[in-house]
Amino acid sequence: MKKTGLSLIAATLLGSLTALPAHAQLDCANKPPLQERFTVNSALVKQTGYALEWKRCAEGMAWESETQTCSGEPLELTQDVAASHFAKNKEGWRLPTIRELYGLLDSTCAEKEELHAIFPDLATPAFIDYADFWSATGDRKLDGMYYYLDFITYALDFHSQGYSLAVRAVRDSK
């Protein structure tokens, strides 16, 4: 499937979800270098144009400065536990919305090499077949169903909040 097809499908699926501030659609044929779209700072990465900062490793994994990789196993949490996981943190970390998660695919034109450069955890054995990450976005019509994004297949779907998936932390950047 072409990148434009992926964007069209995602736009259709995301059309009914809560709006984010407007941002420019990335021209994948003429995209700027990765360093202009993301600022990497050790275990964290800032997403240019979104005012967001992400942890480069899934929750449960640890950043290894010497090797610039993630170690350990990702936590797989139910959606309600994932949401409460961040409730008491004082650093502003939270569960991302589905639009914020999907914005990572938009900002990389869904290229695996770029996603792995930004999020090295995606290259670990834990995420060989799928890399499903919870969002904080619930379905408007089906109570208890929440959206998630698979960073391997790029599938956007929803599941019951009792199902366990990985969690990627985000916070508003300063």
Long-range contacts (C-beta under 8 A, 24 or more apart in sequence): 3-28, 3-109, 3-110, 4-28, 6-105, 6-110, 6-154, 7-106, 9-156, 10-102, 10-105, 10-106, 10-156, 13-156, 14-98, 14-99, 14-102, 14-156, 16-140, 17-97, 17-98, 17-99, 17-137, 17-147, 18-97, 18-99, 18-137, 19-99, 20-50, 20-97, 20-99, 20-100, 20-103, 23-49, 23-50, 23-103, 24-49, 25-106, 26-106, 26-107, 26-109, 28-109, 31-109, 34-108, 34-114, 34-117, 34-118, 37-107, 37-108, 38-107, 38-118, 40-118, 45-118, 45-119, 46-173, 47-103, 47-104, 47-107, 47-173, 48-107, 49-107, 50-100, 50-103, 50-107, 51-172, 51-173, 52-96, 52-100, 52-103, 52-170, 52-171, 52-172, 52-173, 53-170, 53-171, 53-172, 53-173, 54-104, 54-118, 54-119, 54-168, 54-169, 54-170, 55-93, 55-168, 55-169, 55-170, 56-118, 56-119, 56-120, 56-121, 57-119, 57-120, 57-121, 58-121, 58-126, 58-133, 58-166, 58-167, 58-168, 59-85, 59-166, 59-167, 59-168, 59-169, 60-167, 61-121, 61-124, 68-120, 69-120, 69-124, 70-120, 70-121, 70-124, 73-126, 74-121, 74-126, 74-127, 74-166, 74-167, 75-166, 75-167, 76-164, 76-165, 76-166, 77-134, 77-164, 77-165, 77-167, 78-161, 78-162, 78-163, 78-164, 79-134, 79-146, 79-159, 79-161, 79-162, 79-163, 79-165, 80-161, 80-162, 82-134, 82-165, 82-167, 83-136, 85-167, 86-169, 91-171, 92-171, 92-172, 93-169, 93-170, 93-171, 94-136, 94-169, 94-170, 94-171, 95-134, 95-135, 95-136, 95-167, 95-169, 95-170, 96-135, 96-136, 96-168, 96-169, 96-170, 97-135, 97-136, 97-137, 98-135, 98-137, 98-147, 98-148, 98-149, 98-156, 99-137, 100-135, 100-170, 101-133, 101-135, 101-149, 101-168, 102-149, 102-156, 104-151, 105-149, 105-151, 105-154, 110-154, 115-151, 119-151, 119-168, 122-151, 122-152, 127-151, 127-152, 127-166, 128-152, 131-166, 132-165, 132-166, 133-165, 133-166, 133-167, 133-168, 134-165, 134-166, 134-167
